[in-house]
Amino acid sequence: MSDKRYRAVVIGGGVVGCNILFQLTKAGWSDVALCERHQLTAGATWHSSGHISALTPSKDLSRLAMTTRRMLKPLEAESGQALGLVESGSLRLATSSDQLREFEAIASQFAGVGLDAQILDTGEASALWPMMEAQQVEGALYLPHDCYLNAADFTQALASAARTRGATVMQGNGIESIRQLATGEWQLRGSQQDVIAEHVISATGIFARRSPLSSYVTLPCAVITHQYLVTDTVDEVRQRRQQGRTRLPILRQPDISLNVREEGEGLFVSVYEPHAQASFVDGVPNDFAMQLLPGDFGGVEPQFEAAIKRVPALGRAGIKSMVNGPMPWSPDFFPAIGPVADLPNVWMAEAVCYGVTWSGGVAEVLARWITTGDPGCDVSALDCGRFDTHMNTGSLDAQATAAYLGSYNPETKRRHDV
């Protein structure tokens, strides 16, 4: 039996890959497929926090995030699947007058790309987040359209909508290799089924070093582990739920790298690792699908203690669960998307550090680029061609680690969005 032919095949069934598949169908290509070695969301998507914030260090990245945000309600309607969407907004605390002035500048600068950002005084911030200790809070930046959702539900909804539009999703079919045929098409050797494609898109996330593209080029993606925890029941949160009150905004304090939000009747807490290192330097094993690493509370204990001072209820709550999972990370924090040099009709969407947040924008740009030859915007900051296609992985890991650590440095604190 001859191999099935498709106009485009996406390799990788995380939130980025499924969003690309969906956007290709929206662009009018129904003869497309996605191949996933395990099940959809395997890798990093299934344990994602699901946060979507439009505030980033770059207007380019903010546009990606706002594209994702705009697609959520229409996707729910089209797929018929709830995304677990909580439209809470977010509240970013300023603990110095200099920081508050920076927030004021951000609100002004990013208004040009449609970002709704409001400056609040300390009293207004406390009214929005009554559980916080407001000492040393000079004011806050409020983003009313920030939100969070269930990343797995989001991914499944994308796949469902793409299928309805004609796409094929092959789970359990890992792509082992690709080779170009005399016709110019690409043959993809699968663990269960071989396919032929005019266009190939690699969206392998944490498995980038095992992507079939890695036989040709070095994909600019390292793996960094990141932790968050969920507390047991917090009385104040339980009371809010019993009273049917709206969810609290996502609370962020950049100078201690803190993210807090409600989770059930408890709290979700993320404090970033100040001594993170690249991991899985030889590549994430193919069977590391829905797995986690052991939690390392000691690595974030000083940050957690600082978090308790801001949210005292954390000190009264036990830890219900701790998640320590791998994330894809680029050498300069920006994703790597676009055509791969010297490989006709081969594309990548790799190193998307904030997969849920940026997936809609990345997918929309890439789908337009593939189907029309024009990405529709300036993508120089995102183009995978900015990296050496044969860069040393040791250097790549070092640069990615520096980018990760730098992104949570007080000097670049605007990156505290996920």
ZIRA-V590703 format. One record per backbone hydrogen bond with DSSP energy under -1.0 kcal/mol. CO is the residue of the C=O (numbers start at 1). NH is the residue of the N-H. E is the energy in kcal/mol with one decimal. If there is no record, write none. Layout:
{{CO	NH	E} {CO	NH	E}}
This chain:
{{4	196	-2.7} {6	198	-1.6} {7	199	-1.5} {8	33	-2.1} {9	201	-2.5} {10	35	-2.8} {11	203	-2.8} {13	41	-2.3} {14	18	-2.6} {15	19	-1.6} {16	20	-2.2} {17	21	-2.3} {18	22	-2.3} {19	23	-2.7} {20	24	-2.4} {21	25	-1.8} {22	26	-2.1} {23	27	-1.7} {24	29	-2.3} {25	28	-1.4} {30	32	-1.8} {31	7	-2.8} {32	168	-2.1} {33	10	-2.8} {34	170	-3.3} {35	12	-2.6} {36	172	-1.1} {36	173	-2.1} {38	172	-1.2} {39	42	-2.0} {41	46	-2.1} {45	48	-1.9} {50	149	-1.5} {52	147	-2.1} {58	62	-2.1} {59	63	-2.1} {60	64	-1.5} {61	65	-2.3} {62	66	-2.7} {63	67	-2.0} {64	68	-1.9} {65	69	-2.5} {66	70	-2.2} {67	71	-1.2} {71	75	-2.1} {72	76	-2.4} {73	77	-2.2} {74	78	-2.6} {75	79	-3.0} {76	80	-1.9} {83	150	-2.7} {86	88	-1.7} {86	148	-1.7} {89	250	-2.4} {90	143	-2.5} {91	252	-3.0} {92	141	-2.7} {94	138	-2.8} {96	100	-2.0} {97	101	-2.2} {98	102	-2.0} {99	103	-2.3} {100	104	-2.3} {101	105	-2.0} {102	106	-2.4} {103	107	-2.6} {104	108	-1.6} {105	109	-2.9} {106	110	-2.8} {110	113	-1.4} {110	115	-1.9} {111	114	-1.6} {118	142	-3.5} {120	140	-2.1} {121	125	-2.3} {122	126	-2.5} {123	127	-1.9} {124	128	-1.5} {125	129	-1.8} {129	132	-1.8} {134	137	-2.1} {139	94	-2.6} {140	120	-2.9} {141	92	-2.9} {142	118	-2.8} {143	90	-1.7} {143	146	-1.4} {146	89	-2.5} {147	52	-2.8} {148	86	-3.1} {150	154	-2.3} {151	155	-2.2} {152	156	-2.5} {153	157	-2.3} {154	158	-2.0} {155	159	-2.3} {156	160	-2.6} {157	161	-2.6} {158	162	-2.3} {159	163	-2.5} {160	164	-2.2} {161	165	-1.3} {162	167	-2.5} {163	166	-2.1} {168	34	-2.0} {170	36	-2.7} {174	191	-2.3} {177	189	-2.7} {179	187	-3.1} {181	184	-1.9} {185	181	-3.1} {186	197	-2.7} {187	179	-1.8} {188	195	-2.0} {189	176	-3.4} {195	188	-3.4} {196	6	-2.6} {197	186	-3.1} {199	9	-2.1} {200	347	-3.2} {201	11	-3.3} {202	349	-2.9} {204	207	-2.3} {205	208	-1.5} {207	210	-2.3} {208	211	-1.6} {211	214	-2.0} {212	215	-1.2} {213	216	-2.4} {213	217	-2.3} {219	221	-2.6} {222	329	-2.6} {223	279	-2.9} {224	327	-2.5} {226	325	-2.2} {228	323	-3.2} {229	269	-2.9} {230	320	-2.1} {230	321	-1.9} {234	238	-2.8} {235	239	-2.5} {236	240	-1.8} {237	241	-2.3} {238	242	-2.5} {239	243	-2.0} {240	245	-2.4} {241	244	-1.0} {250	91	-3.2} {251	260	-2.4} {252	93	-3.0} {253	256	-1.5} {253	258	-2.0} {254	257	-1.5} {257	272	-1.1} {258	253	-1.8} {259	270	-2.6} {260	251	-3.4} {261	268	-3.2} {263	266	-2.4} {265	234	-2.9} {266	263	-2.4} {267	231	-2.5} {268	261	-1.8} {269	229	-2.6} {270	259	-2.0} {280	283	-2.3} {285	288	-2.0} {287	289	-1.7} {289	43	-3.2} {297	300	-1.5} {300	304	-2.4} {301	305	-2.5} {302	306	-1.7} {303	307	-1.9} {304	308	-1.9} {305	309	-1.3} {306	310	-1.1} {307	311	-2.8} {310	133	-3.4} {311	314	-2.3} {312	315	-1.6} {313	316	-1.1} {318	232	-2.9} {321	230	-2.6} {323	228	-2.1} {324	293	-3.1} {325	226	-2.5} {327	224	-2.5} {329	222	-3.4} {336	350	-2.5} {337	384	-2.7} {338	348	-2.4} {340	343	-1.8} {343	346	-1.9} {345	200	-2.3} {346	340	-3.0} {347	202	-2.6} {348	338	-1.7} {350	336	-2.8} {351	353	-1.6} {354	358	-2.7} {355	359	-1.5} {358	362	-2.8} {359	363	-2.6} {360	364	-2.2} {361	365	-2.4} {362	366	-2.6} {363	367	-2.7} {364	368	-2.0} {365	369	-2.3} {366	370	-2.7} {367	371	-2.5} {368	372	-2.4} {369	373	-1.6} {379	382	-1.5} {379	383	-2.2} {382	337	-2.6} {383	386	-2.1} {384	387	-1.7} {388	391	-1.5} {389	218	-3.9} {392	396	-2.4} {393	397	-2.8} {394	398	-2.0} {395	399	-2.6} {396	400	-2.7} {397	401	-2.6} {398	402	-2.2} {399	403	-2.4} {400	404	-2.5} {401	405	-2.8} {402	406	-2.7} {403	407	-1.8} {406	409	-1.4} {409	412	-2.4} {410	413	-1.0} {412	415	-1.7} {413	416	-1.7} {415	417	-2.4}}
